[in-house]
Amino acid sequence: MTKDKDIRPMETLDAIRTRRAVKQYDPDHRIPDADLDTILSAGMLAPTAFNIQHWRFVLVTDPALRRQIRAVAWDQAQVTDASVLIVMCADMQAWRKDPAHYWADAPQDVQNLMAGLINQYYEGRPQVQRDETMRSCAQAAQTMMLAAASLGYQSCPMDGFDFDAVAKLINLPDDHVITMFVALGKGTQAARPRASRLTLEQVRVRDRFA
């Protein structure tokens, strides 16, 4: 894979520890296609319920469109300056679009079983359908950001924007939903020191809440 000469891979735990939300980027930097494909492919390995894989990654490359999106995203510079802006979307109706094909490599009886289970789980449950898109896209986004970190790039997850306005700008289909942005690129400033974190004892619950 092609990488900038000053970028070196890192181990997974190092990527987790060092990944930060970086907001200042070199607007002239470009992530090589091979690296971008690696990052996106990593996101596609994230888990989804029933293997539905309903995420859709809208790569916004048109400079004019990115300026329009920035105008409805609190004028955040990373929208236009990052090497890559990904609008994380999901098809909320993917579960009903030939569900057996998500199990095409499985035996026919497994395909039939899973198609039935998918319909049973999602039919008539719009909140579950929407919630599932949020879980799936969040897992894909985190996986991509860790993959980017492992390759030496910086990233920023974003939700500070007008969702309806962005949906119109990217011609979002009616049965899709936007979940978040992910900006990727070469940061020009280090992230601020990590803010206070809760202790493990504050977040760990054994069996049930008291």
Backbone as CSV, one residue per row, in Angstrom:
resi,resn,N_x,N_y,N_z,CA_x,CA_y,CA_z,C_x,C_y,C_z
1,MET,0.840,-1.182,0.000,0.000,0.000,0.000,0.884,1.243,0.000
2,THR,0.363,2.325,-0.553,1.124,3.557,-0.657,0.873,4.428,0.562
3,LYS,1.957,4.936,1.145,1.811,5.811,2.311,2.808,6.946,2.217
4,ASP,2.476,8.068,2.880,3.432,9.150,2.974,4.683,8.640,3.674
5,LYS,5.829,9.190,3.305,7.091,8.689,3.848,7.216,8.875,5.354
6,ASP,6.453,9.822,5.923,6.551,10.070,7.357,5.456,9.354,8.141
7,ILE,4.755,8.437,7.501,3.684,7.706,8.149,4.110,6.260,8.350
8,ARG,3.945,5.762,9.566,4.294,4.378,9.841,3.127,3.683,10.530
9,PRO,2.929,2.393,10.264,1.836,1.669,10.902,2.052,1.566,12.406
10,MET,0.972,1.347,13.148,1.085,1.141,14.588,0.192,-0.017,14.996
11,GLU,0.429,-0.540,16.183,-0.364,-1.628,16.696,-1.757,-1.130,17.092
12,THR,-2.704,-2.069,17.180,-4.092,-1.708,17.444,-4.257,-0.931,18.741
13,LEU,-3.682,-1.409,19.841,-3.852,-0.715,21.111,-3.197,0.664,21.080
14,ASP,-2.094,0.793,20.369,-1.489,2.113,20.222,-2.420,3.048,19.465
15,ALA,-3.069,2.524,18.428,-4.016,3.340,17.657,-5.184,3.788,18.535
16,ILE,-5.658,2.892,19.395,-6.767,3.244,20.283,-6.340,4.332,21.262
17,ARG,-5.147,4.184,21.813,-4.678,5.146,22.819,-4.351,6.512,22.211
18,THR,-3.874,6.529,20.987,-3.405,7.787,20.398,-4.442,8.473,19.521
19,ARG,-5.510,7.751,19.135,-6.525,8.378,18.290,-7.187,9.512,19.045
20,ARG,-7.222,10.672,18.428,-7.865,11.849,19.011,-8.673,12.557,17.930
21,ALA,-9.623,13.361,18.338,-10.400,14.144,17.386,-9.607,15.388,17.012
22,VAL,-9.003,15.362,15.844,-8.182,16.471,15.360,-9.033,17.344,14.448
23,LYS,-8.936,18.650,14.613,-9.811,19.567,13.889,-9.091,20.448,12.871
24,GLN,-7.760,20.488,12.909,-7.000,21.298,11.958,-6.244,20.373,11.004
25,TYR,-6.438,20.590,9.701,-5.860,19.699,8.693,-5.144,20.480,7.601
26,ASP,-4.193,19.801,6.986,-3.492,20.344,5.825,-4.417,20.207,4.617
27,PRO,-4.932,21.315,4.072,-5.886,21.227,2.972,-5.270,20.743,1.660
28,ASP,-3.945,20.743,1.583,-3.282,20.295,0.356,-2.912,18.819,0.399
29,HIS,-3.112,18.182,1.544,-2.735,16.775,1.667,-3.805,15.871,1.064
30,ARG,-3.365,14.816,0.404,-4.277,13.828,-0.156,-3.900,12.447,0.351
31,ILE,-4.874,11.708,0.789,-4.642,10.320,1.187,-4.610,9.470,-0.069
32,PRO,-3.555,8.701,-0.287,-3.499,7.845,-1.476,-4.707,6.912,-1.556
33,ASP,-5.149,6.642,-2.776,-6.330,5.801,-2.964,-6.173,4.449,-2.286
34,ALA,-4.976,3.882,-2.342,-4.766,2.565,-1.737,-5.009,2.609,-0.237
35,ASP,-4.541,3.675,0.416,-4.762,3.802,1.855,-6.233,4.047,2.164
36,LEU,-6.878,4.875,1.344,-8.296,5.149,1.573,-9.121,3.870,1.413
37,ASP,-8.784,3.075,0.399,-9.491,1.811,0.216,-9.268,0.892,1.412
38,THR,-8.061,0.905,1.965,-7.774,0.090,3.150,-8.636,0.526,4.320
39,ILE,-8.772,1.835,4.503,-9.562,2.375,5.611,-11.042,2.030,5.441
40,LEU,-11.570,2.231,4.245,-12.973,1.931,4.002,-13.252,0.435,4.123
41,SER,-12.324,-0.362,3.621,-12.494,-1.820,3.701,-12.481,-2.283,5.151
42,ALA,-11.667,-1.624,5.974,-11.668,-1.948,7.398,-13.032,-1.648,8.009
43,GLY,-13.612,-0.507,7.627,-14.939,-0.166,8.129,-15.977,-1.200,7.745
44,MET,-15.819,-1.787,6.567,-16.774,-2.782,6.097,-16.657,-4.110,6.834
45,LEU,-15.607,-4.264,7.626,-15.467,-5.465,8.448,-16.116,-5.297,9.818
46,ALA,-16.616,-4.097,10.102,-17.302,-3.872,11.372,-18.570,-4.732,11.424
47,PRO,-18.989,-5.120,12.622,-20.171,-5.988,12.719,-21.472,-5.238,12.467
48,THR,-22.426,-5.953,11.889,-23.798,-5.458,11.759,-24.745,-6.591,12.116
49,ALA,-25.881,-6.248,12.704,-26.867,-7.268,13.047,-27.325,-7.998,11.789
50,PHE,-27.368,-9.309,11.870,-27.807,-10.152,10.758,-26.937,-9.977,9.509
51,ASN,-25.763,-9.379,9.665,-24.845,-9.163,8.533,-25.468,-8.289,7.437
52,ILE,-26.336,-7.359,7.818,-27.053,-6.555,6.823,-26.150,-5.526,6.143
53,GLN,-25.126,-5.052,6.843,-24.146,-4.141,6.220,-24.831,-2.940,5.562
54,HIS,-25.699,-2.287,6.293,-26.494,-1.230,5.664,-25.813,0.131,5.639
55,TRP,-24.520,0.192,6.010,-23.854,1.480,5.911,-23.577,1.843,4.455
56,ARG,-23.584,3.134,4.190,-23.208,3.672,2.884,-22.275,4.851,3.167
57,PHE,-21.108,4.856,2.555,-20.088,5.860,2.829,-20.050,6.868,1.685
58,VAL,-20.561,8.061,1.910,-20.570,9.096,0.876,-19.277,9.899,0.998
59,LEU,-18.383,9.730,0.031,-17.113,10.453,0.017,-17.331,11.772,-0.721
60,VAL,-17.264,12.863,0.002,-17.518,14.170,-0.602,-16.194,14.739,-1.100
61,THR,-16.031,14.772,-2.425,-14.788,15.233,-3.035,-14.934,16.552,-3.782
62,ASP,-16.155,16.935,-4.111,-16.393,18.179,-4.843,-16.140,19.365,-3.904
63,PRO,-15.131,20.206,-4.204,-14.822,21.337,-3.308,-16.013,22.262,-3.082
64,ALA,-16.796,22.505,-4.120,-17.953,23.388,-3.959,-18.979,22.778,-3.013
65,LEU,-19.204,21.485,-3.135,-20.150,20.808,-2.254,-19.643,20.815,-0.819
66,ARG,-18.352,20.634,-0.650,-17.803,20.657,0.704,-17.965,22.040,1.340
67,ARG,-17.835,23.087,0.535,-18.059,24.435,1.068,-19.514,24.620,1.487
68,GLN,-20.422,24.062,0.693,-21.844,24.151,1.047,-22.127,23.387,2.342
69,ILE,-21.517,22.237,2.480,-21.719,21.455,3.701,-21.121,22.190,4.895
70,ARG,-19.950,22.786,4.708,-19.338,23.541,5.805,-20.251,24.667,6.282
71,ALA,-20.971,25.278,5.346,-21.851,26.392,5.694,-22.993,25.956,6.601
72,VAL,-23.353,24.661,6.561,-24.422,24.168,7.431,-23.852,23.251,8.517
73,ALA,-22.545,23.350,8.733,-21.873,22.534,9.746,-21.081,23.424,10.701
74,TRP,-21.708,24.514,11.113,-21.112,25.429,12.090,-19.776,25.980,11.609
75,ASP,-19.575,26.016,10.292,-18.339,26.545,9.700,-17.093,25.827,10.236
76,GLN,-17.216,24.555,10.489,-16.083,23.785,10.997,-15.081,23.525,9.870
77,ALA,-13.838,23.914,10.105,-12.829,23.911,9.053,-12.522,22.527,8.517
78,GLN,-12.630,21.507,9.365,-12.253,20.165,8.903,-13.154,19.657,7.784
79,VAL,-14.348,20.251,7.651,-15.249,19.830,6.577,-14.610,20.075,5.213
80,THR,-13.932,21.202,5.059,-13.302,21.514,3.766,-11.815,21.193,3.741
81,ASP,-11.145,21.193,4.902,-9.686,21.092,4.913,-9.162,19.670,5.035
82,ALA,-9.940,18.766,5.605,-9.475,17.386,5.736,-9.322,16.763,4.355
83,SER,-8.437,15.792,4.258,-8.224,15.127,2.972,-9.491,14.442,2.482
84,VAL,-10.233,13.878,3.416,-11.438,13.124,3.066,-12.566,13.505,4.020
85,LEU,-13.745,13.758,3.467,-14.940,13.926,4.285,-15.898,12.802,3.928
86,ILE,-16.233,12.005,4.923,-17.151,10.886,4.723,-18.454,11.194,5.446
87,VAL,-19.548,11.203,4.700,-20.865,11.302,5.317,-21.344,9.869,5.539
88,MET,-21.420,9.495,6.799,-21.825,8.135,7.150,-23.345,8.040,7.079
89,CYS,-23.811,7.228,6.145,-25.248,7.055,5.940,-25.600,5.581,6.101
90,ALA,-26.887,5.313,6.184,-27.335,3.928,6.256,-28.689,3.789,5.583
91,ASP,-28.881,2.637,4.970,-30.151,2.300,4.333,-31.041,1.652,5.390
92,MET,-32.036,2.376,5.871,-32.894,1.853,6.938,-33.784,0.702,6.465
93,GLN,-33.949,0.582,5.150,-34.794,-0.484,4.618,-33.988,-1.629,4.027
94,ALA,-32.695,-1.655,4.284,-31.855,-2.725,3.730,-32.340,-4.100,4.170
95,TRP,-32.927,-4.164,5.345,-33.369,-5.450,5.887,-34.430,-6.119,5.024
96,ARG,-35.202,-5.323,4.259,-36.267,-5.906,3.450,-35.873,-6.066,1.978
97,LYS,-34.655,-5.692,1.600,-34.212,-5.751,0.204,-33.414,-7.029,-0.037
98,ASP,-34.158,-8.100,-0.358,-33.553,-9.409,-0.618,-32.639,-9.822,0.537
99,PRO,-33.176,-9.977,1.755,-32.333,-10.251,2.912,-31.499,-11.520,2.802
100,ALA,-31.953,-12.483,2.012,-31.184,-13.726,1.902,-29.813,-13.498,1.283
101,HIS,-29.651,-12.432,0.474,-28.371,-12.264,-0.228,-27.247,-11.873,0.718
102,TYR,-27.586,-11.429,1.945,-26.527,-11.148,2.916,-25.873,-12.437,3.405
103,TRP,-26.511,-13.555,3.089,-26.000,-14.860,3.488,-25.788,-15.744,2.263
104,ALA,-25.429,-15.102,1.162,-25.336,-15.814,-0.120,-24.306,-16.931,-0.112
105,ASP,-23.287,-16.819,0.732,-22.249,-17.855,0.773,-22.617,-19.007,1.703
106,ALA,-23.740,-18.895,2.379,-24.183,-19.948,3.290,-25.073,-20.940,2.547
107,PRO,-25.275,-22.132,3.106,-26.198,-23.100,2.481,-27.599,-22.512,2.353
108,GLN,-28.368,-23.044,1.415,-29.687,-22.491,1.125,-30.597,-22.488,2.346
109,ASP,-30.525,-23.544,3.169,-31.407,-23.575,4.335,-31.057,-22.474,5.332
110,VAL,-29.758,-22.130,5.418,-29.340,-21.041,6.290,-29.821,-19.707,5.723
111,GLN,-29.711,-19.532,4.409,-30.207,-18.315,3.778,-31.694,-18.124,4.079
112,ASN,-32.471,-19.184,3.926,-33.905,-19.092,4.162,-34.198,-18.772,5.627
113,LEU,-33.453,-19.425,6.516,-33.652,-19.181,7.945,-33.356,-17.733,8.309
114,MET,-32.213,-17.224,7.839,-31.821,-15.869,8.201,-32.754,-14.831,7.598
115,ALA,-33.217,-15.068,6.373,-34.159,-14.137,5.751,-35.434,-14.041,6.582
116,GLY,-35.895,-15.178,7.084,-37.090,-15.174,7.921,-36.865,-14.465,9.247
117,LEU,-35.714,-14.688,9.852,-35.400,-14.041,11.124,-35.270,-12.530,10.967
118,ILE,-34.660,-12.118,9.860,-34.508,-10.681,9.601,-35.871,-10.015,9.497
119,ASN,-36.758,-10.602,8.710,-38.097,-10.031,8.568,-38.830,-10.004,9.907
120,GLN,-38.704,-11.085,10.654,-39.378,-11.172,11.944,-38.875,-10.109,12.908
121,TYR,-37.576,-9.827,12.872,-36.985,-8.886,13.822,-37.328,-7.431,13.493
122,TYR,-37.318,-7.072,12.210,-37.451,-5.665,11.827,-38.859,-5.239,11.428
123,GLU,-39.671,-6.159,10.951,-40.995,-5.805,10.439,-41.815,-5.088,11.508
124,GLY,-42.331,-3.885,11.144,-43.183,-3.139,12.038,-42.485,-2.512,13.225
125,ARG,-41.149,-2.428,13.181,-40.385,-1.865,14.316,-39.471,-0.746,13.813
126,PRO,-40.045,0.409,13.445,-39.249,1.492,12.859,-38.151,2.011,13.786
127,GLN,-38.389,2.017,15.098,-37.358,2.499,16.010,-36.165,1.552,16.030
128,VAL,-36.433,0.268,15.988,-35.349,-0.718,15.926,-34.580,-0.562,14.622
129,GLN,-35.294,-0.351,13.531,-34.635,-0.174,12.235,-33.678,1.014,12.289
130,ARG,-34.131,2.120,12.870,-33.284,3.309,12.945,-32.137,3.108,13.944
131,ASP,-32.455,2.552,15.106,-31.411,2.333,16.107,-30.286,1.464,15.547
132,GLU,-30.655,0.471,14.766,-29.644,-0.431,14.220,-28.683,0.300,13.287
133,THR,-29.207,1.275,12.528,-28.324,2.032,11.642,-27.300,2.826,12.446
134,MET,-27.722,3.360,13.593,-26.804,4.145,14.416,-25.702,3.269,14.987
135,ARG,-26.081,2.096,15.483,-25.077,1.171,16.022,-24.100,0.744,14.937
136,SER,-24.621,0.393,13.787,-23.773,-0.119,12.718,-22.805,0.945,12.205
137,CYS,-23.322,2.154,11.951,-22.456,3.213,11.434,-21.427,3.641,12.464
138,ALA,-21.807,3.646,13.734,-20.850,4.020,14.771,-19.698,3.030,14.828
139,GLN,-20.026,1.748,14.717,-18.969,0.733,14.748,-18.079,0.823,13.506
140,ALA,-18.696,1.079,12.349,-17.905,1.224,11.127,-17.016,2.459,11.203
141,ALA,-17.564,3.563,11.730,-16.793,4.804,11.831,-15.598,4.629,12.758
142,GLN,-15.816,4.017,13.918,-14.716,3.806,14.849,-13.655,2.900,14.236
143,THR,-14.087,1.865,13.540,-13.130,0.965,12.894,-12.296,1.713,11.862
144,MET,-12.942,2.572,11.081,-12.211,3.339,10.075,-11.239,4.323,10.716
145,MET,-11.655,4.956,11.810,-10.761,5.910,12.461,-9.549,5.213,13.064
146,LEU,-9.748,4.015,13.592,-8.611,3.261,14.123,-7.702,2.781,12.995
147,ALA,-8.300,2.376,11.881,-7.487,1.987,10.727,-6.676,3.178,10.228
148,ALA,-7.320,4.350,10.189,-6.611,5.557,9.760,-5.464,5.873,10.712
149,ALA,-5.720,5.759,12.014,-4.674,6.017,13.000,-3.520,5.044,12.838
150,SER,-3.842,3.793,12.545,-2.788,2.787,12.394,-1.895,3.089,11.192
151,LEU,-2.445,3.825,10.215,-1.670,4.210,9.034,-1.008,5.572,9.195
152,GLY,-1.257,6.215,10.336,-0.606,7.492,10.608,-1.418,8.714,10.273
153,TYR,-2.713,8.549,9.984,-3.572,9.680,9.664,-4.366,10.098,10.896
154,GLN,-4.917,11.310,10.835,-5.758,11.804,11.912,-7.224,11.785,11.461
155,SER,-8.109,11.888,12.434,-9.530,11.808,12.117,-10.342,12.645,13.090
156,CYS,-11.597,12.868,12.712,-12.511,13.609,13.586,-13.937,13.125,13.336
157,PRO,-14.581,12.493,14.326,-16.004,12.166,14.193,-16.810,13.428,14.427
158,MET,-17.879,13.611,13.664,-18.609,14.874,13.726,-20.116,14.651,13.688
159,ASP,-20.824,15.454,14.511,-22.275,15.513,14.399,-22.780,16.946,14.492
160,GLY,-21.896,17.923,14.453,-22.288,19.330,14.538,-22.668,19.894,13.186
161,PHE,-23.846,19.483,12.678,-24.288,19.983,11.370,-25.798,19.831,11.267
162,ASP,-26.361,20.498,10.284,-27.796,20.427,10.018,-28.048,19.175,9.174
163,PHE,-28.585,18.148,9.790,-28.763,16.862,9.116,-29.680,16.989,7.905
164,ASP,-30.765,17.735,8.041,-31.708,17.874,6.931,-31.066,18.614,5.756
165,ALA,-30.300,19.658,6.061,-29.654,20.419,4.989,-28.632,19.565,4.254
166,VAL,-27.840,18.796,4.993,-26.847,17.930,4.354,-27.539,16.856,3.528
167,ALA,-28.638,16.323,4.033,-29.375,15.303,3.284,-29.795,15.837,1.918
168,LYS,-30.239,17.093,1.868,-30.623,17.689,0.592,-29.409,17.882,-0.313
169,LEU,-28.288,18.290,0.270,-27.085,18.553,-0.531,-26.537,17.292,-1.173
170,ILE,-26.681,16.146,-0.503,-26.124,14.907,-1.065,-27.208,14.044,-1.727
171,ASN,-28.417,14.594,-1.860,-29.523,13.854,-2.475,-29.784,12.527,-1.757
172,LEU,-29.849,12.572,-0.444,-30.048,11.362,0.345,-31.391,10.722,0.007
173,PRO,-31.400,9.431,-0.327,-32.681,8.759,-0.595,-33.591,8.800,0.625
174,ASP,-34.897,8.744,0.388,-35.868,8.862,1.463,-35.746,7.747,2.495
175,ASP,-35.294,6.576,2.074,-35.210,5.456,3.012,-33.821,5.322,3.644
176,HIS,-32.988,6.362,3.508,-31.665,6.392,4.132,-31.637,7.434,5.252
177,VAL,-30.653,7.334,6.099,-30.481,8.277,7.192,-29.000,8.620,7.305
178,ILE,-28.698,9.864,7.665,-27.319,10.269,7.956,-27.081,10.053,9.442
179,THR,-25.947,9.461,9.773,-25.643,9.212,11.186,-24.556,10.138,11.724
180,MET,-23.562,10.471,10.911,-22.454,11.297,11.376,-21.518,11.579,10.209
181,PHE,-20.509,12.419,10.437,-19.399,12.622,9.505,-18.156,11.976,10.103
182,VAL,-17.232,11.617,9.216,-15.868,11.281,9.624,-14.922,12.047,8.711
183,ALA,-14.096,12.902,9.302,-13.069,13.624,8.547,-11.737,12.912,8.742
184,LEU,-10.999,12.748,7.656,-9.705,12.065,7.701,-8.659,12.917,6.997
185,GLY,-7.439,12.891,7.496,-6.385,13.622,6.813,-5.117,13.710,7.620
186,LYS,-4.332,14.717,7.297,-3.065,14.956,7.970,-3.222,16.198,8.850
187,GLY,-3.252,15.976,10.150,-3.450,17.073,11.072,-2.275,18.036,11.080
188,THR,-2.571,19.304,11.287,-1.508,20.318,11.359,-1.266,20.782,12.785
189,GLN,-2.162,20.438,13.686,-1.992,20.768,15.100,-2.360,19.557,15.934
190,ALA,-1.609,19.351,17.000,-1.928,18.247,17.895,-3.240,18.533,18.614
191,ALA,-3.930,17.468,18.951,-5.157,17.642,19.738,-4.813,18.203,21.108
192,ARG,-5.763,18.859,21.706,-5.561,19.359,23.055,-5.351,18.177,24.003
193,PRO,-4.736,18.431,25.149,-4.554,17.337,26.110,-5.893,16.651,26.387
194,ARG,-5.835,15.353,26.549,-7.063,14.593,26.755,-7.779,15.077,28.011
195,ALA,-9.057,15.293,27.890,-9.844,15.765,29.028,-9.955,14.669,30.076
196,SER,-10.413,15.052,31.238,-10.539,14.090,32.334,-11.391,12.897,31.901
197,ARG,-10.955,11.724,32.276,-11.689,10.502,31.964,-12.220,9.890,33.252
198,LEU,-13.391,9.314,33.178,-13.907,8.591,34.332,-12.995,7.401,34.623
199,THR,-12.982,6.968,35.851,-12.189,5.801,36.211,-12.946,4.533,35.836
200,LEU,-12.221,3.455,35.722,-12.857,2.175,35.420,-13.893,1.829,36.483
201,GLU,-13.609,2.131,37.731,-14.544,1.823,38.810,-15.842,2.620,38.679
202,GLN,-15.768,3.803,38.053,-16.968,4.617,37.881,-17.895,4.100,36.777
203,VAL,-17.348,3.343,35.862,-18.165,2.893,34.733,-18.434,1.390,34.752
204,ARG,-17.700,0.643,35.553,-17.862,-0.812,35.569,-18.997,-1.199,36.509
205,VAL,-19.967,-1.909,35.972,-21.097,-2.411,36.754,-21.093,-3.924,36.676
206,ARG,-21.089,-4.569,37.801,-21.082,-6.039,37.807,-22.510,-6.569,38.001
207,ASP,-22.977,-7.256,37.008,-24.280,-7.941,37.012,-25.480,-6.994,36.925
208,ARG,-25.605,-6.056,37.854,-26.773,-5.168,37.830,-26.457,-3.903,38.622
209,PHE,-27.223,-2.841,38.341,-27.048,-1.613,39.086,-27.547,-1.788,40.522
210,ALA,-26.929,-1.069,41.428,-27.330,-1.172,42.824,-28.724,-0.592,43.048
